[in-house]
Amino acid sequence: MPATRFLATDEAAALIHLTRTLAVRELAPRVAEAEADETFPREVFLTLGRAGLLGLPYPEEYGGGGQPYEVYLQVLEEIAAVWSSVAVGVSVHALSCFGLAAFGTEAQRKEWLPDMLGGELLGAYCLSEPHAGSDPAAMRTRAVRDGDEYVLNGAKAWTTHGGHADFYTVMARTSDDRSRGISCFLVPADTVGLTADAPERKMGLTGSATATVRFDDVRVPVRRRIGEEGQGLRIALTALDSGRLGIAAVATGLSQGAFDHAVRYAQERETFGKPIIEHQGLAFVLADMGAAIESARATTLAAARLRDRGRPFTREAAIAKLVATDNAMKVTTDAVQVLGGYGYTRDFPVERYMREAKVMQIFEGTNQIQRSVISRALTEPAKGTVTVLDTAVPKILN
């Protein structure tokens, strides 16, 4: 029971069809074994890249797909419905390309973006540190200028693709100024002094490698600094707005996958002489699951449309990430409940979906951070939005 899509162009519809085909043929047969063995499926990203699915939201002139974010997020959702680890990887790769695409010079974009967007190179995003997860301005990883190079020292935690990426987009401190003392660097994985620890042992997304990446006198040419010195925190926070939409789409796809399994099971399983989906108590649980998925999808795509039109979307991205990931936790938990005892076993994938949903509420900013972003926006009207005139309020109230 795949999600119904309303797509504005034939090209977008073809992309969704291509993604579903690849998901069924290339991803579905491998997901269970790879997740059980905690194997990182590097070749899958090559397949997706060569199909043009890793650079969709970036300009065609640099090797991207030139697609609006509204389309890209629906492609992400289709992947996540089958294999969330891969969908998270696609989102992180897009995030790792953002700094260069949005803040790099024309020469930098022409030199490096085509291979990054074409899928030959896989990216990672290095922002969080062991002591500074939700507070990136507290980072300690430092980059010291030495002639035509910077020397990087420090460690970055929770790095998706750590140890497997071909390049790392790294935020490092170039001065002691808390917010304007951070810069952004594009660091090749084979740079001397760059190493990755053993992958974290995680509850879910076990097919996605997450590791601490260390920098020990790593020398990076000045020409690999993205943006101006001191602009890194702005680059990081701007990128996270788009990254949060990516995770909202992944969470929605994850929910759809769990929901589809639960519905099929409820149609086939019989008790008291009829399929359990015909029992009102269970039917209402499934109805609530479906409603939650549709609300998450609508919220996420509404934020994407703002982004596509160049409008502010920080608050809307936070809302989408909050709604979609909280809903994913609820939907996947209910999917386990629908399957009963079978749902708690690894013979069915819904227990994996539930384990994977939990981290969606944590990365790209915890949902407590999203609530902070949303609440701050209440004190200052967003630029370019329509507000209720003060003069109209008393008339309504009176």
C-alpha positions as CSV (number, residue, x, y, z in Angstrom):
1,M,0.0,0.0,0.0
2,P,2.6,2.6,-1.2
3,A,2.0,6.3,-0.4
4,T,-0.1,8.2,-2.9
5,R,2.0,10.9,-4.6
6,F,0.8,14.1,-6.3
7,L,3.7,15.2,-8.5
8,A,3.8,18.2,-10.6
9,T,6.0,16.9,-13.5
10,D,6.4,13.6,-15.5
11,E,10.1,13.7,-14.5
12,A,9.3,13.7,-10.8
13,A,6.8,10.8,-11.3
14,A,9.5,8.9,-13.2
15,L,12.0,9.5,-10.3
16,I,9.5,8.0,-7.8
17,H,8.9,5.0,-10.1
18,L,12.7,4.5,-10.5
19,T,13.2,4.8,-6.7
20,R,10.5,2.2,-6.0
21,T,11.9,-0.2,-8.5
22,L,15.4,0.1,-7.1
23,A,14.1,-0.3,-3.6
24,V,12.3,-3.5,-4.5
25,R,15.1,-5.0,-6.6
26,E,18.3,-3.7,-4.9
27,L,17.4,-2.9,-1.3
28,A,14.6,-5.2,-0.1
29,P,16.5,-8.5,-0.7
30,R,19.5,-7.3,1.3
31,V,18.1,-5.2,4.2
32,A,17.4,-8.0,6.8
33,E,20.8,-9.6,6.4
34,A,22.8,-6.4,6.4
35,E,21.0,-5.0,9.4
36,A,21.4,-8.3,11.3
37,D,25.2,-8.5,10.5
38,E,25.7,-4.7,11.0
39,T,27.2,-4.5,7.5
40,F,27.6,-1.1,5.8
41,P,26.3,-1.4,2.2
42,R,28.7,0.9,0.5
43,E,27.9,-0.5,-3.0
44,V,24.2,0.5,-2.6
45,F,25.2,4.1,-2.5
46,L,27.2,3.6,-5.7
47,T,24.0,2.2,-7.3
48,L,21.9,5.1,-6.1
49,G,24.5,7.6,-7.1
50,R,24.8,6.2,-10.7
51,A,21.0,6.3,-10.9
52,G,21.1,10.0,-10.1
53,L,19.5,9.8,-6.7
54,L,22.3,11.2,-4.4
55,G,22.4,14.7,-5.8
56,L,18.7,15.4,-6.6
57,P,18.3,18.8,-4.8
58,Y,21.4,20.3,-6.3
59,P,21.9,22.1,-9.7
60,E,22.3,20.1,-12.8
61,E,25.3,22.2,-13.9
62,Y,27.3,20.7,-11.1
63,G,26.1,17.1,-11.7
64,G,22.9,17.3,-9.5
65,G,19.4,16.4,-10.4
66,G,18.0,20.0,-10.3
67,Q,14.9,18.8,-8.4
68,P,12.9,20.8,-5.9
69,Y,13.2,19.7,-2.3
70,E,9.5,18.6,-2.4
71,V,10.4,15.9,-4.9
72,Y,13.7,15.0,-3.3
73,L,12.1,14.4,0.1
74,Q,9.5,12.0,-1.4
75,V,12.3,10.0,-3.0
76,L,14.0,9.8,0.4
77,E,10.7,8.6,1.9
78,E,10.4,5.8,-0.7
79,I,13.9,4.6,0.2
80,A,13.2,4.8,4.0
81,A,10.1,2.7,3.6
82,V,12.3,-0.2,2.6
83,W,15.7,0.6,4.2
84,S,16.1,3.4,6.7
85,S,19.8,3.1,7.2
86,V,20.3,3.8,3.5
87,A,17.8,6.7,3.5
88,V,19.6,8.3,6.5
89,G,22.8,7.9,4.5
90,V,21.4,9.6,1.5
91,S,20.1,12.5,3.7
92,V,23.5,12.8,5.4
93,H,25.3,12.8,2.0
94,A,23.1,15.6,0.8
95,L,23.8,17.5,4.1
96,S,27.6,17.0,3.6
97,C,27.4,18.6,0.1
98,F,25.3,21.6,1.3
99,G,28.2,23.8,2.6
100,L,30.1,23.6,-0.7
101,A,27.0,24.0,-2.9
102,A,25.6,27.0,-0.9
103,F,28.7,28.8,0.4
104,G,31.6,27.6,-1.8
105,T,33.2,29.6,-4.6
106,E,32.4,28.9,-8.2
107,A,35.8,27.3,-8.7
108,Q,35.3,25.1,-5.7
109,R,31.9,23.9,-6.8
110,K,33.1,23.1,-10.3
111,E,36.1,21.2,-9.0
112,W,34.5,19.1,-6.3
113,L,30.7,18.9,-6.6
114,P,30.3,16.8,-9.7
115,D,32.0,13.7,-8.1
116,M,30.2,14.3,-4.8
117,L,26.8,14.6,-6.5
118,G,27.4,11.8,-9.0
119,G,27.8,9.2,-6.2
120,E,31.4,8.3,-6.8
121,L,32.3,10.0,-3.5
122,L,30.3,9.4,-0.3
123,G,30.2,12.2,2.3
124,A,30.0,12.6,6.0
125,Y,29.2,15.6,8.2
126,C,31.3,16.4,11.2
127,L,29.7,18.8,13.7
128,S,28.9,17.2,17.0
129,E,31.5,16.5,19.6
130,P,31.4,14.2,22.7
131,H,30.9,17.1,25.1
132,A,28.8,19.3,22.7
133,G,26.0,17.5,21.1
134,S,23.2,20.0,21.1
135,D,25.5,23.0,21.6
136,P,27.8,23.2,18.5
137,A,29.2,26.6,19.5
138,A,30.9,24.8,22.4
139,M,33.1,22.7,20.0
140,R,36.8,22.3,20.8
141,T,38.1,20.8,17.5
142,R,40.5,23.5,16.4
143,A,42.0,24.5,13.0
144,V,45.2,26.7,13.2
145,R,46.4,28.5,10.2
146,D,49.9,27.6,9.1
147,G,50.8,29.3,5.9
148,D,48.7,27.9,3.0
149,E,47.3,25.2,5.3
150,Y,45.2,24.7,8.4
151,V,46.2,22.1,11.0
152,L,43.2,20.4,12.5
153,N,43.1,18.6,15.9
154,G,40.2,17.2,17.8
155,A,37.4,14.6,17.5
156,K,33.9,14.6,16.1
157,A,31.3,12.2,17.5
158,W,28.3,10.4,16.0
159,T,29.6,10.8,12.5
160,T,27.4,8.9,10.0
161,H,29.6,7.1,7.5
162,G,32.6,7.6,9.8
163,G,35.4,5.3,8.5
164,H,33.6,4.8,5.2
165,A,33.2,8.3,3.7
166,D,35.4,9.6,1.0
167,F,35.2,13.2,2.2
168,Y,34.2,14.9,5.5
169,T,32.6,18.3,5.8
170,V,34.2,19.5,9.1
171,M,33.4,22.4,11.4
172,A,36.4,23.5,13.5
173,R,37.3,26.4,15.7
174,T,39.5,29.0,14.1
175,S,39.2,31.6,17.0
176,D,37.9,31.7,20.5
177,D,34.8,33.8,19.5
178,R,31.9,31.4,20.5
179,S,29.7,31.9,17.5
180,R,31.9,33.6,14.9
181,G,35.0,31.6,15.6
182,I,34.1,28.4,13.7
183,S,35.0,27.6,10.1
184,C,34.0,24.9,7.6
185,F,36.5,22.6,5.8
186,L,36.2,19.9,3.1
187,V,38.6,17.2,4.1
188,P,39.4,14.1,1.9
189,A,39.2,10.8,3.8
190,D,42.7,9.8,2.9
191,T,44.3,12.9,4.5
192,V,47.2,11.9,6.8
193,G,46.1,12.0,10.5
194,L,42.4,11.5,9.9
195,T,41.2,8.2,11.5
196,A,37.9,6.7,12.6
197,D,37.2,4.7,15.8
198,A,35.3,1.4,15.7
199,P,31.6,1.9,14.8
200,E,29.2,2.6,17.7
201,R,27.1,-0.4,18.8
202,K,23.6,1.0,18.3
203,M,20.0,0.0,19.1
204,G,19.0,0.5,15.5
205,L,20.2,1.6,12.1
206,T,22.8,-1.1,12.4
207,G,23.5,-1.0,8.7
208,S,24.6,2.6,9.0
209,A,28.1,3.1,10.3
210,T,28.4,5.7,13.1
211,A,31.8,6.5,14.5
212,T,34.0,9.1,16.2
213,V,36.3,10.7,13.7
214,R,39.7,11.9,14.9
215,F,42.0,14.6,13.6
216,D,45.6,14.4,14.6
217,D,47.6,17.2,13.0
218,V,45.5,16.9,9.9
219,R,46.7,19.4,7.3
220,V,44.1,20.9,5.0
221,P,44.9,23.4,2.3
222,V,43.3,26.9,2.7
223,R,41.6,26.4,-0.6
224,R,39.5,23.6,1.0
225,R,38.0,26.1,3.5
226,I,34.3,26.6,2.5
227,G,33.1,30.1,3.0
228,E,34.9,32.8,5.0
229,E,36.8,32.1,8.1
230,G,34.4,32.3,11.0
231,Q,31.3,31.5,8.9
232,G,31.2,27.9,9.8
233,L,28.5,28.0,12.4
234,R,26.2,29.8,10.1
235,I,26.9,27.2,7.4
236,A,26.2,24.4,9.9
237,L,22.9,25.8,11.2
238,T,21.6,26.7,7.7
239,A,22.4,23.1,6.6
240,L,20.6,21.6,9.6
241,D,17.4,23.3,8.5
242,S,17.5,21.2,5.3
243,G,18.9,18.2,7.1
244,R,15.9,18.2,9.5
245,L,13.5,18.0,6.5
246,G,15.5,15.0,5.3
247,I,15.1,13.2,8.6
248,A,11.4,14.1,8.7
249,A,11.0,12.5,5.3
250,V,13.0,9.4,6.5
251,A,10.8,9.1,9.6
252,T,7.7,9.4,7.4
253,G,8.9,6.6,5.1
254,L,9.9,4.5,8.0
255,S,6.4,4.9,9.4
256,Q,4.9,4.0,6.1
257,G,6.9,0.8,5.9
258,A,5.9,-0.3,9.4
259,F,2.2,0.6,8.6
260,D,2.2,-1.3,5.4
261,H,3.5,-4.5,7.2
262,A,0.9,-4.0,9.9
263,V,-2.0,-3.6,7.5
264,R,-1.0,-6.7,5.5
265,Y,-0.7,-8.8,8.7
266,A,-4.1,-7.5,9.9
267,Q,-5.7,-8.5,6.6
268,E,-4.3,-12.0,6.7
269,R,-4.5,-12.9,10.4
270,E,-7.8,-14.2,11.6
271,T,-9.4,-14.4,15.0
272,F,-13.0,-15.2,16.0
273,G,-13.7,-16.2,12.4
274,K,-12.6,-13.0,10.6
275,P,-9.5,-10.9,9.7
276,I,-8.3,-8.9,12.7
277,I,-8.5,-5.7,10.6
278,E,-12.3,-6.1,10.8
279,H,-12.3,-5.8,14.6
280,Q,-13.0,-2.2,15.5
281,G,-10.5,-2.0,18.3
282,L,-7.6,-2.9,15.9
283,A,-9.1,-1.0,13.0
284,F,-9.1,2.2,14.9
285,V,-5.4,1.7,15.9
286,L,-4.6,1.3,12.2
287,A,-6.7,4.4,11.3
288,D,-4.7,6.5,13.8
289,M,-1.5,5.2,12.4
290,G,-2.5,6.2,8.8
291,A,-3.6,9.6,10.0
292,A,-0.3,10.2,11.7
293,I,1.6,9.3,8.6
294,E,-0.5,11.6,6.4
295,S,-0.1,14.5,8.8
296,A,3.7,14.0,9.0
297,R,3.9,13.9,5.2
298,A,1.8,17.0,4.7
299,T,3.8,18.9,7.4
300,T,7.1,17.9,5.8
301,L,6.1,18.8,2.3
302,A,4.6,22.1,3.3
303,A,8.0,23.1,4.8
304,A,9.8,21.9,1.7
305,R,7.6,24.1,-0.5
306,L,8.7,27.1,1.6
307,R,12.3,26.2,1.0
308,D,11.7,25.7,-2.7
309,R,10.3,29.2,-2.9
310,G,13.2,30.8,-1.0
311,R,11.1,31.6,2.0
312,P,12.2,31.2,5.6
313,F,11.5,27.7,6.8
314,T,13.6,27.2,10.0
315,R,10.5,27.0,12.2
316,E,8.6,24.8,9.8
317,A,11.6,22.5,9.4
318,A,11.7,22.1,13.2
319,I,7.9,21.4,13.3
320,A,8.2,18.8,10.5
321,K,11.1,17.0,12.3
322,L,9.3,17.1,15.6
323,V,5.9,15.9,14.2
324,A,7.3,13.2,11.8
325,T,9.7,11.6,14.3
326,D,7.4,11.6,17.3
327,N,4.7,10.1,15.0
328,A,7.3,7.5,13.7
329,M,7.9,6.3,17.3
330,K,4.2,6.0,17.9
331,V,3.4,4.3,14.6
332,T,6.1,1.8,14.8
333,T,5.3,0.9,18.4
334,D,1.7,0.4,17.4
335,A,2.8,-1.8,14.4
336,V,4.5,-4.1,16.9
337,Q,1.3,-4.2,18.9
338,V,-0.8,-5.1,15.9
339,L,1.4,-8.1,15.3
340,G,1.2,-9.1,18.9
341,G,3.8,-11.6,20.0
342,Y,5.1,-12.0,16.4
343,G,5.8,-8.2,16.4
344,Y,8.3,-8.7,19.2
345,T,10.3,-11.3,17.2
346,R,12.9,-10.7,14.6
347,D,10.9,-12.9,12.2
348,F,9.0,-9.8,11.2
349,P,10.6,-6.4,10.4
350,V,8.4,-4.2,12.6
351,E,10.6,-4.6,15.7
352,R,13.5,-3.2,13.6
353,Y,11.4,-0.3,12.5
354,M,10.6,0.5,16.1
355,R,14.2,0.4,17.1
356,E,15.2,2.6,14.1
357,A,12.5,5.2,14.9
358,K,13.9,6.0,18.3
359,V,17.0,7.7,17.0
360,M,15.0,9.9,14.7
361,Q,13.9,11.8,17.8
362,I,17.5,12.4,18.7
363,F,19.7,13.2,15.7
364,E,19.7,16.5,13.6
365,G,18.8,18.1,16.9
366,T,16.8,16.4,19.6
367,N,13.1,17.0,19.7
368,Q,13.6,19.1,22.8
369,I,15.8,21.3,20.7
370,Q,13.1,21.5,18.0
371,R,10.6,22.7,20.6
372,S,13.1,25.3,21.6
373,V,13.4,26.5,18.0
374,I,9.6,26.6,17.6
375,S,9.1,28.4,20.9
376,R,11.7,31.1,20.0
377,A,9.9,31.7,16.8
378,L,6.8,32.6,18.7
379,T,8.4,35.8,20.0
380,E,9.3,37.2,16.6
381,P,7.0,36.9,13.5
382,A,8.7,35.1,10.7
383,K,9.8,37.4,7.8
384,G,7.5,37.2,4.8
385,T,4.6,35.5,6.6
386,V,1.1,36.7,6.8
387,T,0.0,37.8,10.3
388,V,-3.3,38.6,11.8
389,L,-3.8,42.3,12.0
390,D,-4.0,43.5,15.6
391,T,-7.1,45.6,14.8
392,A,-9.0,42.4,13.8
393,V,-8.5,40.6,17.1
394,P,-10.7,42.8,19.3
395,K,-13.6,42.5,16.8
396,I,-13.4,38.8,16.9
397,L,-13.2,38.6,20.6
398,N,-15.9,41.1,21.2
